[in-house]
Amino acid sequence: MNIEVFNGLKFENNQFCSTQDVLLVEHPLKIAVNGKIFTVTMQTPGNEMNLVRGLLYTENVYTNIDSVLDISVVETSKEGYISKINVDIDNKFIDVGIGVERNQISVSSCGVCGKTELSESQNDLANLSEILFSSEQLNSMFNTMNSSQPLFESTGGSHACSAFNKSSQLIITQEDVGRHNAVDKVIGTLLLEKKLSEASILLVSGRISYEIVAKCIAAKIPILAAVSAPSTLAVDLAQKKGITLIGFCRNNHFTIYTHKERIRTK
């Protein structure tokens, strides 16, 4: 289970009353590569294999999209949550991302936390201009993502990420307490199901950070749209790498910040 019930005292209508709230679980997951800890991420239990596969891909640790990784559960908590996963990778297939030093836990709000340097994908998506969406399709895709978030519906505490194809059909939605985890779970699922090349647009709840754009670039998904605002660094990176970046996608409006040629504006 990735939700738990907690007792609380609610103040409402000028008085206090007892209440029971359903809350989203946040649990640490240690990720080891060949027995050595690579990172510890705070995440919502469930789909850990997808998370690890996506994380190692977007962090440029293992970018082979065809072979199957040897991923095994090493530890579980007393509650039954997976606490540690190890991935065995032949050293000759490990990419440069393994050398990016980390010195602390990656918290649920920031996957880049703990890194001592930023890495940048060499991918350039500016040539992927044949993908085109209308404003109606974009709004419809957000409605679809909103209706496929059972954890948010029950707890109000999860972020979501959805991947759609060029026909604006939903491929997969994943939820997690962390925005970056939800993205990695989606990309990991696409990799495991051999559908990464089908994804044309990534939708995320919350804001757009530098790291979310970097993950989109690593996955070669040319359009990234979010419910909230992007950061300046996110816009700069999207412009440089050919990503169409869209923010404030809610209530039938949105703002395009970079590479507007992929959205029909007339």
C-alpha positions as CSV (number, residue, x, y, z in Angstrom):
1,M,0.0,0.0,0.0
2,N,1.2,3.5,-0.8
3,I,-1.3,5.3,1.4
4,E,-1.9,5.3,5.2
5,V,-4.6,6.7,7.5
6,F,-3.7,9.2,10.2
7,N,-5.7,10.8,13.0
8,G,-5.9,14.5,13.1
9,L,-7.7,17.4,14.7
10,K,-9.5,19.6,12.2
11,F,-10.5,23.2,12.7
12,E,-13.6,23.9,10.6
13,N,-16.7,26.1,11.0
14,N,-15.1,27.8,14.0
15,Q,-14.7,24.6,16.0
16,F,-12.4,21.6,16.3
17,C,-13.3,18.0,15.5
18,S,-11.5,14.7,15.1
19,T,-10.8,13.5,11.6
20,Q,-9.0,10.7,9.8
21,D,-7.0,11.6,6.7
22,V,-5.6,9.4,4.0
23,L,-1.9,10.4,3.5
24,L,0.6,9.5,0.8
25,V,3.5,7.4,1.9
26,E,7.0,8.9,1.5
27,H,9.7,6.3,2.0
28,P,13.5,6.2,1.3
29,L,14.8,4.0,-1.5
30,K,18.5,3.2,-1.7
31,I,19.6,2.5,-5.2
32,A,22.9,0.6,-5.6
33,V,24.9,-0.1,-8.8
34,N,27.0,-3.3,-8.6
35,G,26.7,-3.2,-4.8
36,K,27.7,0.4,-4.3
37,I,25.1,3.0,-3.3
38,F,24.4,5.4,-6.2
39,T,21.7,7.5,-4.5
40,V,19.0,7.5,-1.9
41,T,15.7,8.9,-3.1
42,M,12.5,9.7,-1.2
43,Q,9.7,8.2,-3.1
44,T,6.2,6.7,-3.0
45,P,6.3,2.9,-2.8
46,G,5.2,1.1,-5.9
47,N,6.8,0.8,-9.4
48,E,10.3,0.9,-7.9
49,M,11.8,-1.1,-10.8
50,N,10.4,1.4,-13.3
51,L,11.7,4.3,-11.2
52,V,15.2,2.8,-11.1
53,R,15.2,2.0,-14.8
54,G,14.1,5.6,-15.6
55,L,16.5,7.2,-13.1
56,L,19.6,5.3,-14.4
57,Y,18.6,6.3,-18.0
58,T,17.9,10.0,-17.3
59,E,21.0,10.3,-15.1
60,N,23.1,8.9,-17.9
61,V,24.3,5.9,-15.9
62,Y,22.9,3.2,-18.2
63,T,21.4,4.4,-21.6
64,N,21.2,1.1,-23.5
65,I,17.5,0.9,-24.4
66,D,17.5,-2.7,-25.7
67,S,19.0,-4.9,-23.1
68,V,17.3,-6.0,-19.8
69,L,18.8,-4.9,-16.6
70,D,19.4,-7.2,-13.6
71,I,17.5,-5.4,-10.9
72,S,17.0,-7.1,-7.6
73,V,15.4,-6.1,-4.2
74,V,17.9,-6.2,-1.4
75,E,16.0,-4.9,1.6
76,T,12.4,-4.3,2.6
77,S,11.2,-2.3,5.6
78,K,9.1,-3.7,8.5
79,E,6.1,-2.2,6.8
80,G,6.8,-4.2,3.6
81,Y,8.1,-1.2,1.6
82,I,11.1,-1.8,-0.7
83,S,14.1,0.0,0.9
84,K,17.0,-1.0,-1.2
85,I,17.5,-2.1,-4.8
86,N,20.7,-3.3,-6.5
87,V,21.4,-3.1,-10.2
88,D,24.1,-5.3,-11.7
89,I,25.6,-3.7,-14.8
90,D,28.7,-4.8,-16.8
91,N,31.2,-2.0,-16.2
92,K,31.8,-1.6,-19.9
93,F,28.1,-0.5,-20.3
94,I,28.1,2.0,-17.5
95,D,28.0,5.6,-18.7
96,V,29.5,8.8,-17.4
97,G,26.6,9.6,-15.1
98,I,27.9,7.1,-12.5
99,G,30.8,9.5,-11.9
100,V,28.6,12.5,-10.9
101,E,29.3,12.8,-7.2
102,R,26.4,12.9,-4.8
103,N,26.7,13.7,-1.1
104,Q,23.2,13.6,0.4
105,I,19.7,12.2,0.0
106,S,17.7,13.2,-3.0
107,V,14.6,14.6,-1.4
108,S,11.1,14.2,-3.0
109,S,11.0,17.8,-4.1
110,C,14.4,17.9,-5.8
111,G,16.1,15.1,-7.6
112,V,19.1,17.2,-8.4
113,C,19.8,17.7,-4.7
114,G,22.9,16.0,-3.6
115,K,24.8,16.4,-6.9
116,T,28.0,18.3,-6.8
117,E,27.8,19.2,-10.5
118,L,25.2,19.4,-13.2
119,S,25.4,17.2,-16.3
120,E,23.8,18.0,-19.7
121,S,22.7,15.6,-22.3
122,Q,24.2,15.9,-25.8
123,N,20.8,15.4,-27.4
124,D,19.4,18.2,-29.5
125,L,15.7,17.9,-30.4
126,A,15.4,21.0,-32.6
127,N,15.0,18.8,-35.7
128,L,11.9,17.1,-34.4
129,S,9.6,19.7,-35.7
130,E,7.1,17.4,-37.5
131,I,5.3,16.8,-34.2
132,L,2.3,19.3,-34.0
133,F,-0.4,19.7,-31.4
134,S,-3.4,22.0,-31.3
135,S,-4.5,24.0,-28.2
136,E,-7.6,21.8,-28.0
137,Q,-5.4,18.6,-27.9
138,L,-3.2,20.0,-25.2
139,N,-6.1,20.9,-23.0
140,S,-7.7,17.5,-23.6
141,M,-4.4,15.7,-22.6
142,F,-4.3,17.6,-19.3
143,N,-7.9,16.6,-18.6
144,T,-6.9,13.0,-19.3
145,M,-4.0,13.2,-16.9
146,N,-6.1,14.8,-14.2
147,S,-8.6,11.9,-14.5
148,S,-5.9,9.3,-14.1
149,Q,-4.5,10.3,-10.7
150,P,-6.1,8.0,-8.1
151,L,-3.5,8.8,-5.5
152,F,-4.0,12.5,-5.8
153,E,-7.8,12.0,-5.7
154,S,-7.5,10.1,-2.4
155,T,-4.7,12.1,-0.7
156,G,-4.1,15.4,-2.5
157,G,-0.4,14.7,-2.0
158,S,1.0,13.2,-5.2
159,H,2.5,14.6,-8.3
160,A,1.8,13.1,-11.7
161,C,3.5,12.6,-15.1
162,S,1.9,11.4,-18.3
163,A,3.3,10.5,-21.7
164,F,1.2,10.9,-24.8
165,N,1.9,9.9,-28.4
166,K,1.8,12.1,-31.5
167,S,-2.0,11.3,-31.8
168,S,-2.5,12.8,-28.3
169,Q,-3.3,9.3,-26.9
170,L,-2.3,8.5,-23.4
171,I,0.5,5.9,-23.1
172,I,1.1,5.9,-19.3
173,T,0.6,8.0,-16.2
174,Q,2.6,7.6,-13.0
175,E,2.2,9.3,-9.6
176,D,4.7,9.9,-6.8
177,V,5.3,12.2,-3.9
178,G,8.2,13.7,-6.0
179,R,7.8,15.3,-9.4
180,H,11.1,14.0,-10.7
181,N,10.3,10.5,-9.4
182,A,7.0,10.5,-11.4
183,V,8.9,11.5,-14.5
184,D,11.5,8.7,-14.0
185,K,8.7,6.2,-13.4
186,V,7.1,7.2,-16.7
187,I,10.4,7.0,-18.6
188,G,11.3,3.7,-16.9
189,T,7.9,2.3,-17.8
190,L,8.3,3.4,-21.5
191,L,11.8,1.8,-21.6
192,L,10.6,-1.5,-20.0
193,E,7.7,-1.7,-22.4
194,K,9.7,-0.7,-25.4
195,K,7.6,2.4,-26.0
196,L,10.0,5.3,-25.4
197,S,10.1,6.2,-29.1
198,E,6.3,6.5,-29.1
199,A,6.3,9.4,-26.6
200,S,5.9,12.9,-28.2
201,I,4.9,15.0,-25.2
202,L,5.4,14.8,-21.4
203,L,2.9,16.4,-19.1
204,V,3.8,17.1,-15.4
205,S,2.0,18.5,-12.4
206,G,3.7,21.2,-10.5
207,R,6.5,23.5,-11.7
208,I,9.2,22.8,-14.3
209,S,12.7,22.7,-13.0
210,Y,16.0,22.4,-14.8
211,E,16.1,18.7,-14.0
212,I,12.7,17.9,-15.4
213,V,13.8,19.4,-18.7
214,A,17.0,17.5,-18.6
215,K,15.1,14.2,-18.2
216,C,12.9,15.1,-21.1
217,I,15.9,15.8,-23.3
218,A,17.6,12.5,-22.2
219,A,14.4,10.6,-23.2
220,K,14.2,12.5,-26.5
221,I,10.7,13.7,-25.9
222,P,10.4,17.1,-27.7
223,I,7.5,18.7,-25.8
224,L,7.2,19.3,-22.1
225,A,4.1,20.9,-20.5
226,A,3.3,21.6,-16.9
227,V,0.5,22.9,-14.7
228,S,2.7,25.5,-13.1
229,A,5.6,27.8,-13.9
230,P,9.1,27.0,-15.3
231,S,12.3,28.3,-13.8
232,T,14.6,30.5,-15.8
233,L,17.2,27.8,-16.1
234,A,14.6,25.4,-17.3
235,V,13.6,27.8,-20.1
236,D,17.2,28.4,-21.0
237,L,18.0,24.7,-21.3
238,A,14.8,24.0,-23.3
239,Q,15.6,26.8,-25.8
240,K,19.2,25.5,-26.2
241,K,18.2,21.9,-26.7
242,G,15.1,22.2,-28.9
243,I,12.4,21.4,-26.3
244,T,9.0,23.1,-26.6
245,L,8.4,24.2,-23.0
246,I,4.8,25.1,-21.9
247,G,3.7,26.3,-18.5
248,F,0.6,27.3,-16.6
249,C,-1.6,24.7,-18.4
250,R,-4.8,25.0,-16.6
251,N,-8.3,26.3,-17.0
252,N,-8.1,26.2,-20.8
253,H,-5.0,28.4,-21.0
254,F,-1.2,28.0,-21.2
255,T,2.0,29.9,-22.0
256,I,4.6,28.7,-24.6
257,Y,8.1,29.7,-23.7
258,T,10.3,28.0,-26.3
259,H,10.0,26.5,-29.7
260,K,6.4,27.4,-30.3
261,E,6.5,25.8,-33.8
262,R,5.2,22.5,-32.4
263,I,1.9,24.1,-31.2
264,R,-0.7,25.3,-33.7
265,T,-1.2,29.0,-32.9
266,K,-3.6,29.8,-35.7
